[in-house]
Amino acid sequence: MELFDKKEKKEIPPLSWRFYPKDFSEFVGQKEIIGEGKLLRRLIEEDSLRSAVFFGPTGVGKTALARLIAHKTKKRFIQLNATTSGVREISDIVKEADYNLRKGIQTLLVIDELHHFNKTQQDALLPHVERGVINFIGITSENPYYFLNKALLSRVLLFEFSPLSESDIVKILKNAIKKDSKIKDLKVKESILKKIAKFSNYDARRALNILEVLSVYLKGKEVNETVLKEVLSKRVFPYDKKGDEHYDTISAFIKSIRGSDPDASLYWLAKLIKLGEDPRFITRRLLILASEDIGLADPFAIVLSSSISDAIEKVGMPEAKILLSELVIYLCSAPKSNTCYEAIENALSYFETEKELKVPEHLTKKGSKKYKYPHSYGGWVKQSYLPEKVKFLNLRRIGYEKKIIERFENRVKGKDKKNIKENR
């Protein structure tokens, strides 16, 4: 489980793995967090980094920095990948770390793909981080505020990594050609390196992999435009999960479903799948859409979304694409209403901008004798639940909302329709 095994291996690792910075002078990019005098750099230089999460787009240096730390630290360095590890592995590491700590040896655990750790796994890690038995570095392309539990979140330092620039990628590629013995004979002009940088969407790992493919293909010959196009045509166009393309694609996807266009929705879904988007990210967005854009117009939409989200966890890719297709087609067909979204936004806005309303006396413990218990009146009785008349809910005669309107109308026998408006 050693992250950076110094023993020679028979298999040659890819260029993107074997070429990494061993000192800050070799590290390209991220000056905002590891520039001279910055907090993270000082902690690494002093070997006093306890626990942290590195998050940001893929291929921007998160793992490279972890490897730099491994090169410098005196702590025992261990790696886990969250996609293949669980509570048992954490328990084994903690036992070993506890034993080493008694001998004065600290343990620094790197957890790659941290966003794949569920609540149980995070809970298993928490007490040992809290007690200082292990320090850890989590590496993720997701926003930790969305998946990391609050207790663990409060005990780590967060460092966001920014996208690399064209000049950063070109510099990394030049350094690799200069220092890696297996590609040192590759002849490539800067204009070609810039094209590789652009094609890789400024992902250093992808750019290095492209460079290695060219090296194997050409065996020391100069890279020209024709060869570059041939090599690049064999690869799936890269996708920056934090760049504009990511947000534009998911935006088009959601808006197509909201607009009830199944063909457009399936096209954008296909692009998301083909470019490697995490199916769980897609289902999270669809769960939100099912409530925000459909809601009570078709209550089954959220049920199906939740069910398929759970099923995808069990099935995984590539079969999950069928489940996603089923869900997208259904959501496109469903009647649309943002009543629930508007209702809570209206209530929140009122609470934030108006005076705070007091709880009516008959709803308090002190005034409970004046409270009318609805079940004593057949399930409903006219009664005030706010000291003032306010209206947040505006139901529309769309889909199942029509039945909900009928419920309210029947309940008040047609006398109180303040929460109902015609859809125009």
VENKAUR-V330120 format. One record per residue. N is the residue number from 1. OMEGA is omega in whole degrees, -180 to 180 (999 if undefined). BURIAL is I if it has 9 or more other ideal C-beta (glycine too) atoms within 8 Angstrom, else O. D_CENTER is the distance of its C-alpha to the mean C-alpha in whole Angstrom. Layout:
BEGIN
n,omega,burial,d_center
N,OMEGA,BURIAL,D_CENTER
N,OMEGA,BURIAL,D_CENTER
END
This chain:
BEGIN
n,omega,burial,d_center
1,178,O,26
2,-178,O,27
3,-173,I,24
4,-178,O,26
5,-177,O,29
6,178,O,32
7,180,O,35
8,179,O,35
9,-179,O,34
10,179,O,36
11,180,O,33
12,180,O,32
13,179,O,28
14,-179,O,26
15,-178,I,27
16,178,I,23
17,-175,O,24
18,179,I,27
19,179,I,27
20,-179,O,25
21,178,I,27
22,179,O,29
23,-179,O,30
24,179,O,28
25,-179,O,31
26,-176,O,29
27,-178,I,26
28,178,I,25
29,176,I,22
30,-180,I,20
31,-178,O,24
32,-178,O,22
33,180,I,21
34,174,I,23
35,-180,O,26
36,176,O,30
37,-180,O,30
38,-174,I,26
39,-176,O,25
40,180,I,23
41,180,I,26
42,180,I,28
43,179,I,27
44,-179,I,26
45,-180,O,30
46,-178,O,31
47,-177,I,29
48,176,O,28
49,-178,I,24
50,180,O,24
51,-176,I,20
52,173,I,17
53,175,I,13
54,180,I,13
55,-178,I,10
56,-178,I,10
57,176,I,10
58,174,O,12
59,-179,I,15
60,174,I,16
61,-179,I,18
62,179,I,15
63,179,O,17
64,179,I,20
65,177,I,20
66,179,I,20
67,176,I,23
68,179,I,25
69,179,I,25
70,-180,I,26
71,-174,I,29
72,-171,O,30
73,174,I,29
74,179,O,32
75,174,I,30
76,-174,I,29
77,180,I,26
78,179,I,24
79,168,I,21
80,169,I,19
81,-173,I,16
82,-179,I,14
83,-175,O,14
84,-177,O,18
85,-179,I,19
86,-176,O,19
87,-178,O,22
88,180,O,25
89,178,I,24
90,-180,I,23
91,180,I,26
92,-180,O,28
93,-180,I,26
94,178,I,27
95,180,O,31
96,-180,I,31
97,179,I,30
98,179,I,32
99,-179,O,35
100,-179,I,34
101,178,I,34
102,177,O,37
103,178,O,38
104,-180,O,37
105,179,O,34
106,-180,I,30
107,175,I,27
108,-176,I,24
109,175,I,21
110,178,I,18
111,179,I,15
112,-178,I,14
113,-173,I,10
114,-177,I,10
115,178,I,7
116,176,O,10
117,179,I,12
118,-176,O,13
119,-179,O,15
120,179,O,18
121,177,I,17
122,179,I,16
123,179,O,19
124,-179,I,21
125,-170,I,20
126,-175,I,21
127,-178,O,24
128,172,I,25
129,-178,I,23
130,-178,O,25
131,180,O,28
132,177,O,27
133,174,I,28
134,166,I,25
135,179,I,23
136,173,I,19
137,176,I,17
138,179,I,13
139,-176,I,12
140,174,I,8
141,-179,I,6
142,177,I,3
143,-176,O,5
144,179,I,7
145,-178,O,9
146,-173,O,7
147,-177,I,7
148,-179,I,10
149,-171,I,14
150,-178,O,16
151,179,O,19
152,-180,I,17
153,-178,I,15
154,-176,O,18
155,-180,I,20
156,172,I,18
157,-179,I,18
158,178,I,15
159,-179,I,15
160,179,O,13
161,-177,I,14
162,175,I,15
163,177,I,16
164,179,I,19
165,177,O,22
166,-179,I,25
167,177,O,27
168,-178,I,25
169,179,I,24
170,179,I,28
171,178,I,29
172,-179,I,27
173,178,I,28
174,179,I,32
175,180,I,31
176,179,I,30
177,-178,I,33
178,-170,O,35
179,-178,O,34
180,-174,I,33
181,-175,O,37
182,178,O,36
183,-174,I,35
184,-179,I,37
185,-179,O,40
186,179,I,37
187,-177,O,39
188,180,I,36
189,180,O,37
190,179,O,34
191,177,O,34
192,178,I,33
193,178,I,30
194,178,I,29
195,177,I,29
196,179,I,27
197,-179,I,24
198,-179,I,24
199,-180,I,23
200,-177,I,21
201,176,I,19
202,174,I,19
203,-174,I,17
204,-179,I,20
205,179,I,19
206,-179,I,20
207,179,I,23
208,178,I,25
209,177,I,24
210,180,I,26
211,-180,I,29
212,177,I,29
213,179,I,30
214,-179,I,32
215,179,I,34
216,-176,O,35
217,-172,O,36
218,179,I,38
219,174,O,39
220,179,O,40
221,-178,O,41
222,178,O,40
223,175,I,37
224,-176,O,38
225,-177,O,36
226,-180,O,37
227,180,I,36
228,180,I,33
229,-180,O,32
230,180,O,33
231,-178,I,31
232,-179,I,28
233,-179,O,29
234,-174,O,28
235,174,O,25
236,-179,O,22
237,-175,O,21
238,-170,I,18
239,180,I,14
240,-175,I,13
241,176,I,9
242,-177,O,10
243,-178,I,13
244,-178,O,15
245,179,I,16
246,-177,I,12
247,178,O,12
248,-179,O,16
249,-180,I,15
250,177,I,13
251,179,O,16
252,180,I,18
253,-178,I,17
254,-179,I,17
255,177,O,20
256,177,I,22
257,177,I,21
258,179,I,22
259,175,O,25
260,178,O,26
261,-175,I,26
262,-178,I,26
263,177,O,26
264,-179,I,24
265,180,I,21
266,178,I,22
267,-179,I,22
268,175,I,19
269,179,I,17
270,179,O,19
271,179,I,18
272,180,I,14
273,-176,I,15
274,-178,O,18
275,170,I,15
276,178,O,13
277,179,I,10
278,-180,O,8
279,-180,I,11
280,174,I,9
281,-180,I,7
282,-178,I,10
283,176,I,12
284,179,I,10
285,180,I,11
286,175,I,14
287,178,I,15
288,-180,O,15
289,-178,I,17
290,179,I,19
291,-174,I,20
292,-172,I,20
293,179,I,22
294,174,I,24
295,-175,I,24
296,175,I,28
297,175,I,29
298,-177,I,28
299,-180,O,27
300,-179,O,26
301,-180,I,23
302,178,I,21
303,180,O,23
304,179,I,22
305,180,I,18
306,-180,I,18
307,-180,O,20
308,176,I,19
309,177,I,15
310,-178,O,17
311,-180,I,19
312,177,I,16
313,-178,O,15
314,-173,O,19
315,-177,O,20
316,177,O,17
317,9,O,17
318,-175,O,20
319,-180,O,21
320,179,I,18
321,180,I,19
322,178,O,22
323,178,I,20
324,179,I,18
325,178,I,21
326,-178,I,23
327,-179,I,21
328,-180,I,20
329,180,I,24
330,-178,I,25
331,176,I,23
332,-177,I,25
333,-175,O,28
334,174,I,27
335,-174,I,29
336,176,I,27
337,177,I,27
338,-178,I,25
339,-177,I,28
340,179,I,25
341,-179,I,23
342,-177,I,26
343,-178,I,28
344,176,I,25
345,177,O,25
346,-180,I,29
347,179,I,29
348,179,O,27
349,179,O,29
350,-178,I,32
351,-177,O,31
352,-172,O,30
353,-178,O,33
354,178,O,36
355,-180,O,38
356,-179,O,36
357,179,O,38
358,177,O,40
359,178,O,40
360,-174,I,43
361,-176,O,46
362,177,I,46
363,179,O,42
364,178,I,43
365,-179,O,44
366,-176,O,47
367,-174,I,48
368,-180,O,47
369,-180,O,51
370,-178,O,50
371,178,I,47
372,-178,I,48
373,-173,O,46
374,-177,I,45
375,176,O,46
376,-178,O,49
377,177,I,49
378,177,O,48
379,179,O,44
380,175,O,44
381,179,O,47
382,-174,O,47
383,179,O,45
384,178,O,44
385,174,O,40
386,-179,O,40
387,179,O,43
388,178,O,42
389,176,O,42
390,-179,O,38
391,178,O,36
392,-174,I,33
393,177,O,32
394,-179,I,34
395,179,I,34
396,-180,I,34
397,-180,O,36
398,176,I,34
399,-176,I,33
400,178,I,33
401,178,I,33
402,179,I,37
403,179,O,37
404,175,I,36
405,180,I,38
406,178,O,41
407,179,O,40
408,-179,I,40
409,180,I,44
410,-177,O,45
411,-178,O,44
412,176,I,46
413,175,O,49
414,-175,O,48
415,-176,O,49
416,-178,O,45
417,-175,I,43
418,-178,O,41
419,-175,O,38
420,173,I,38
421,179,O,39
422,175,O,39
423,-179,O,37
424,999,O,38
END
